Amino acid sequence: MSELPGYSPYGVPPPEPSSSTTSLATSFAASSLAAPTTPLSSNTPATLPALPPPFFPQPEPRDSLCGHIQTISLSDMQHDYYRITRVTPTTYSMSLTTNDTPLYRIEVDTHPAADPAIQVFDLFDPLPLATARIPPAVAASTSCTRDPAGDNPKWRPLLLRPHTYINHSTLPIIVIPGMAPIERTVRWQHTTKNSANLELWLQEPLFAAGATYETAEPRNMLLARYGITGMGFTADRVMEIRRGGGREFELGIVVQAFAVLEADRRRKAKKGK
C-alpha cells in the first residue's frame, strides 16, 4: 500500500518544514539546547555555544565604603570663594573667583521705606531666591530663603544690634549629608569695630561637645566671611562660604551679609557719618 502524503505509520504527523520566518529568540533557544554535533568516537571535547553576558554589570573596585558616591559636609572644612562686583550703585553680581561668569544678582534698595531692602536673584528668574527686610520699613529685621515671593515664605529673625556690632539670626543648616536641615543660631560680627569685613560664626558647636571642648572658638565654627585680609593681600569684595550646609544655608549667608551692611550704612547715614 502506497503511503499518502503526510501519512505516518506511527500515527504522528511528520515535522513541518522549516520556515524562514522563525524568530531569533526561538532559533537561539533551539541552537543552545541542541546536543553537541561531535561524533561519539571523537576524542575532542564537545563545544557548547557561548552564553550571553550577565545582565548586571560587574561591580567596580571600591576604595571606600561609599564607593563612587561622593559626599561633602561642613565638617570637611572645604570652601567656595565668590567675587562680589558692584555693577550699579544698587546692583551687585556674584561669581566664583575662578570664573568671571555671573551666577547671581543682588539688589540693594537704599531708600528707608524700601521693603524688601535686599533681594537675591538667579540670572534667569525674575522672582527672588532670597530677601531681607530691615527697619524703618518694618519693625524688625527678617530674612527669607524659602519661597520669598510665594504663598508660604519662611521668615527668620535677624537681630541687628548696631551698638555692639554683633548680630544674631538663625539659618537652616544640613549637618549630616542626606539628612534634613536644622535651624541653628548664628552670629554676624565685624572683624574689628571700624572694619566693614564680616564673619559668620556658629553659636554652638556643629556636633555635641565632649567634656574636653575648649571655651575658645575654634576655626571650625567659622561658617563664612565677607571681606578677607591676609599677609600681603586684601580681598574686601570676596565672600568665603563653607561647603556642605545646603543651598538655603548659602543663600541665607548672602542675603544676611548684605542686610547687615545696609543696616550699618543707614545707621551711619542717620548719624551724619
C-alpha positions as CSV (number, residue, x, y, z in Angstrom):
1,M,0.0,0.0,0.0
2,S,1.4,3.3,-1.0
3,E,1.8,5.9,1.6
4,L,-0.2,9.0,1.2
5,P,1.3,12.4,1.5
6,G,1.5,13.4,5.1
7,Y,0.9,9.8,6.2
8,S,2.9,8.3,9.1
9,P,2.7,4.6,10.1
10,Y,3.2,5.6,13.7
11,G,0.2,8.0,13.8
12,V,2.3,11.1,14.4
13,P,2.3,13.8,11.8
14,P,5.7,14.4,10.3
15,P,7.5,17.6,11.3
16,E,6.7,20.7,9.4
17,P,9.3,22.0,7.0
18,S,11.5,24.8,8.5
19,S,10.4,28.3,7.7
20,S,12.5,31.4,7.2
21,T,10.1,33.3,9.5
22,T,11.3,31.6,12.7
23,S,12.0,34.3,15.4
24,L,15.6,35.0,16.5
25,A,14.7,34.1,20.1
26,T,13.3,30.7,19.0
27,S,16.3,30.0,16.9
28,F,18.7,30.9,19.7
29,A,16.9,28.7,22.2
30,A,16.9,25.7,19.8
31,S,20.6,26.1,19.0
32,S,21.5,26.4,22.6
33,L,19.6,23.3,23.6
34,A,20.8,21.1,20.7
35,A,23.2,18.2,21.5
36,P,26.8,18.6,20.5
37,T,27.4,17.5,17.0
38,T,30.8,16.0,17.7
39,P,30.8,12.3,16.8
40,L,30.9,9.9,19.8
41,S,34.1,8.3,18.5
42,S,36.0,11.6,18.6
43,N,38.3,12.4,21.5
44,T,37.7,16.2,21.1
45,P,35.5,17.6,23.9
46,A,32.2,19.0,22.9
47,T,32.0,22.7,22.4
48,L,28.9,24.4,23.9
49,P,27.6,27.7,22.4
50,A,28.7,30.9,24.1
51,L,26.3,32.3,26.6
52,P,25.2,35.9,26.6
53,P,26.9,38.3,29.1
54,P,25.3,38.7,32.5
55,F,22.5,41.2,32.8
56,F,24.0,43.1,35.8
57,P,27.4,44.9,35.4
58,Q,30.3,43.6,37.4
59,P,30.9,45.8,40.5
60,E,33.9,48.1,40.3
61,P,36.5,48.0,43.0
62,R,35.9,50.4,45.8
63,D,38.4,52.5,47.8
64,S,35.8,53.3,50.5
65,L,32.5,52.1,51.8
66,C,30.5,54.5,49.8
67,G,32.2,53.7,46.5
68,H,32.0,56.2,43.7
69,I,29.3,58.3,45.6
70,Q,30.9,61.5,46.9
71,T,29.5,63.4,49.8
72,I,30.6,66.6,51.4
73,S,29.7,68.2,54.8
74,L,30.5,71.2,56.8
75,S,32.9,69.1,58.8
76,D,35.2,68.7,55.7
77,M,36.2,72.4,56.0
78,Q,36.0,73.0,52.3
79,H,35.1,76.4,51.0
80,D,33.9,78.3,47.9
81,Y,35.1,81.8,47.2
82,Y,32.8,84.3,45.4
83,R,33.7,87.7,44.0
84,I,31.1,90.4,44.6
85,T,31.2,93.0,41.8
86,R,29.4,96.3,42.0
87,V,27.6,96.8,38.7
88,T,25.5,99.9,39.6
89,P,25.1,101.9,42.9
90,T,22.4,99.4,44.0
91,T,23.2,96.2,41.9
92,Y,25.9,93.6,42.5
93,S,26.8,90.5,40.7
94,M,28.2,87.3,42.3
95,S,30.6,85.0,40.6
96,L,33.3,82.5,41.5
97,T,36.8,83.9,42.0
98,T,38.0,81.3,39.5
99,N,35.4,82.1,36.9
100,D,34.1,85.6,36.0
101,T,30.7,84.3,34.7
102,P,28.0,85.9,36.9
103,L,25.9,83.4,38.8
104,Y,23.5,85.6,40.9
105,R,22.4,89.2,41.0
106,I,21.9,91.1,44.3
107,E,19.7,94.2,44.5
108,V,20.1,96.6,47.4
109,D,17.4,99.3,47.8
110,T,18.8,102.1,49.8
111,H,15.5,104.0,50.4
112,P,14.4,103.8,54.0
113,A,10.9,102.8,53.0
114,A,12.0,100.0,50.7
115,D,10.6,96.6,51.5
116,P,12.3,94.3,50.9
117,A,15.6,96.1,51.1
118,I,17.8,93.2,49.9
119,Q,16.9,90.7,47.1
120,V,19.0,87.9,45.6
121,F,18.1,86.7,42.1
122,D,19.1,83.9,39.7
123,L,20.1,85.4,36.4
124,F,17.3,83.6,34.6
125,D,14.4,84.0,37.0
126,P,12.6,87.3,37.7
127,L,11.4,86.0,41.1
128,P,13.9,86.5,44.1
129,L,15.5,83.5,45.7
130,A,16.1,85.3,49.0
131,T,15.1,88.6,50.5
132,A,15.7,90.6,53.7
133,R,13.6,93.3,55.3
134,I,15.1,95.9,57.6
135,P,13.8,99.0,59.5
136,P,12.4,101.5,59.3
137,A,10.1,100.0,56.7
138,V,9.4,97.2,59.1
139,A,9.6,97.0,62.9
140,A,12.1,94.1,63.0
141,S,14.6,92.7,60.5
142,T,13.9,89.4,58.9
143,S,15.3,87.3,56.1
144,C,13.7,84.7,53.9
145,T,15.4,82.0,51.8
146,R,12.4,79.8,51.0
147,D,9.7,81.0,48.6
148,P,10.0,84.7,49.4
149,A,7.7,85.7,46.5
150,G,5.3,82.7,47.0
151,D,2.4,81.9,49.3
152,N,4.4,80.2,52.0
153,P,7.5,82.1,52.7
154,K,9.7,81.2,55.6
155,W,10.9,84.3,57.5
156,R,13.7,84.1,60.1
157,P,14.6,86.8,62.6
158,L,17.7,88.9,62.0
159,L,18.5,90.7,65.2
160,L,20.6,93.7,64.3
161,R,22.4,95.3,67.2
162,P,24.3,98.3,65.8
163,H,25.7,99.4,69.2
164,T,27.5,96.1,69.8
165,Y,28.4,95.3,66.2
166,I,27.1,91.8,66.8
167,N,24.0,90.5,65.0
168,H,22.2,87.2,65.6
169,S,20.0,85.1,63.4
170,T,19.1,81.5,62.5
171,L,19.9,79.6,59.4
172,P,18.8,76.1,58.0
173,I,22.0,74.0,58.1
174,I,22.5,70.5,56.8
175,V,24.8,69.0,59.4
176,I,24.9,65.4,58.0
177,P,24.7,64.9,54.2
178,G,21.3,63.4,53.2
179,M,19.5,64.5,56.3
180,A,17.0,67.3,56.7
181,P,18.4,70.8,57.6
182,I,18.0,72.0,61.1
183,E,17.7,75.5,62.5
184,R,20.9,76.7,64.1
185,T,21.7,80.1,65.8
186,V,24.5,82.1,64.1
187,R,26.2,85.3,64.9
188,W,27.4,88.0,62.5
189,Q,30.2,90.3,63.6
190,H,32.7,92.7,62.2
191,T,36.3,91.6,62.4
192,T,37.1,94.9,64.2
193,K,34.9,97.8,65.4
194,N,35.8,100.0,62.4
195,S,36.0,97.3,59.8
196,A,33.4,96.6,57.1
197,N,34.6,92.9,56.9
198,L,32.1,90.4,58.3
199,E,32.4,87.0,59.9
200,L,29.6,84.4,60.5
201,W,30.0,82.1,63.5
202,L,28.0,79.2,64.9
203,Q,26.8,79.9,68.4
204,E,27.2,76.3,69.4
205,P,29.4,73.5,68.1
206,L,28.3,71.7,65.0
207,F,28.1,68.4,66.9
208,A,27.6,67.7,70.6
209,A,30.8,68.8,72.5
210,G,32.5,66.5,75.0
211,A,34.0,67.4,78.3
212,T,37.3,68.4,76.7
213,Y,35.8,71.1,74.5
214,E,37.7,74.3,74.9
215,T,35.9,77.6,75.5
216,A,37.9,79.4,72.8
217,E,36.1,79.4,69.4
218,P,37.9,77.1,67.0
219,R,38.2,77.7,63.3
220,N,35.6,75.1,62.5
221,M,32.9,77.3,64.0
222,L,33.5,80.0,61.4
223,L,31.0,79.5,58.6
224,A,31.5,82.4,56.3
225,R,33.4,85.7,55.7
226,Y,32.8,88.7,53.6
227,G,35.9,90.7,53.1
228,I,39.2,88.9,53.7
229,T,42.6,90.2,54.5
230,G,45.9,88.4,54.9
231,M,49.6,88.7,54.7
232,G,50.2,90.7,51.5
233,F,46.7,90.8,50.2
234,T,43.3,92.4,50.7
235,A,40.1,91.0,49.2
236,D,37.3,93.2,50.6
237,R,34.8,92.1,47.8
238,V,35.4,88.3,48.3
239,M,32.9,86.1,50.1
240,E,34.0,82.8,51.6
241,I,31.3,80.2,52.3
242,R,31.9,76.8,53.8
243,R,30.5,73.9,51.7
244,G,28.0,71.3,52.7
245,G,25.4,73.3,54.5
246,G,22.9,73.3,51.7
247,R,21.6,75.9,49.2
248,E,19.2,77.6,51.6
249,F,22.1,78.0,54.1
250,E,24.3,79.6,51.4
251,L,21.5,81.9,50.2
252,G,20.9,83.0,53.8
253,I,24.6,83.9,54.2
254,V,24.5,86.1,51.1
255,V,21.2,87.9,51.9
256,Q,22.0,88.4,55.6
257,A,25.5,89.7,54.9
258,F,24.1,92.4,52.7
259,A,21.3,93.2,55.2
260,V,23.9,93.7,57.9
261,L,26.0,96.0,55.8
262,E,23.0,98.0,54.6
263,A,21.8,98.4,58.2
264,D,25.2,99.7,59.1
265,R,25.2,102.2,56.2
266,R,21.8,103.5,57.3
267,R,22.9,103.9,60.9
268,K,25.9,105.9,59.8
269,A,23.9,108.0,57.4
270,K,21.5,108.8,60.2
271,K,24.3,110.0,62.4
272,G,25.8,112.0,59.5
273,K,28.9,110.0,59.2
